[in-house]
């Protein structure tokens, strides 16, 4: 007598996923209840977030604006130097 092989969960997981070719995609219209539940879940997650204090926002904003100012000056100086170099090279 031969042994009977049964499918195990591992064998089921090892199967390649079917491509679903030939089957139309399942489209569900979102019901108002699902939309309401989603928005409620979003609100709950937003309450759990740790928001920065006013001082942290102001400090971070000042750092960003300062960095932008420094980079603007750097790029302006670099542009002026490179413009001078290219004009000097055109003379030769």
C-alpha positions in Angstrom: 0.0 0.0 0.0 1.2 3.5 -0.8 1.1 6.4 1.5 -1.5 9.1 0.9 0.0 12.6 0.7 -2.2 15.4 2.1 -1.7 19.0 1.4 -0.2 20.9 4.3 -0.3 24.6 4.9 3.3 24.9 3.9 2.6 23.3 0.5 -0.3 25.6 0.0 1.9 28.7 0.8 4.6 27.4 -1.6 2.2 27.5 -4.6 2.8 30.4 -6.9 0.1 33.0 -6.8 -2.3 32.8 -9.7 -2.2 35.8 -12.0 -5.9 36.0 -12.2 -5.8 36.3 -15.9 -9.2 36.1 -17.5 -11.0 37.2 -14.3 -12.4 40.6 -14.1 -11.2 42.7 -11.2 -13.5 42.8 -8.2 -14.7 46.3 -7.7 -16.6 47.2 -4.6 -18.2 50.5 -4.3 -17.3 52.1 -1.0 -20.3 52.3 1.2 -20.8 55.3 3.4 -20.3 53.1 6.5 -16.8 52.1 5.2 -15.9 55.7 4.5 -17.1 56.8 7.9 -15.1 54.0 9.6 -12.0 54.9 7.6 -12.2 58.6 8.5 -12.9 57.7 12.2 -9.8 55.5 12.2 -7.7 58.4 10.7 -9.0 60.7 13.4 -8.0 58.3 16.1 -4.5 57.9 14.6 -4.1 61.6 14.4 -4.9 61.9 18.1 -2.1 59.5 18.9 0.5 61.5 17.0 3.0 63.5 19.0 2.7 67.0 17.6 5.6 69.5 18.0 5.2 72.5 20.4 5.0 76.0 19.1 8.5 76.7 20.1 9.8 73.6 18.2 8.0 74.7 15.1 9.4 78.3 15.3 12.9 77.0 15.9 12.7 74.5 13.0 11.3 77.2 10.7 14.1 79.6 11.6 16.7 76.9 11.0 15.2 76.1 7.5 15.0 79.8 6.6 18.6 80.4 7.8 19.8 77.4 5.7 18.0 78.8 2.7 19.6 82.2 3.1 23.1 80.6 3.5 22.6 78.4 0.4 21.3 81.4 -1.6 24.4 83.4 -0.8 26.6 80.5 -1.6 25.0 79.8 -5.0 25.0 83.5 -5.8 28.7 83.8 -5.1 29.4 80.6 -7.0 27.4 81.9 -10.0 29.2 85.2 -10.0 32.6 83.5 -9.8 31.8 81.1 -12.6 30.3 83.9 -14.7 33.6 85.9 -14.3 35.6 82.8 -15.3 33.6 82.1 -18.4 33.8 85.8 -19.5 37.5 85.7 -18.9 37.9 82.5 -21.0 35.9 84.1 -23.9 38.5 86.8 -24.2 41.2 84.3 -25.1 
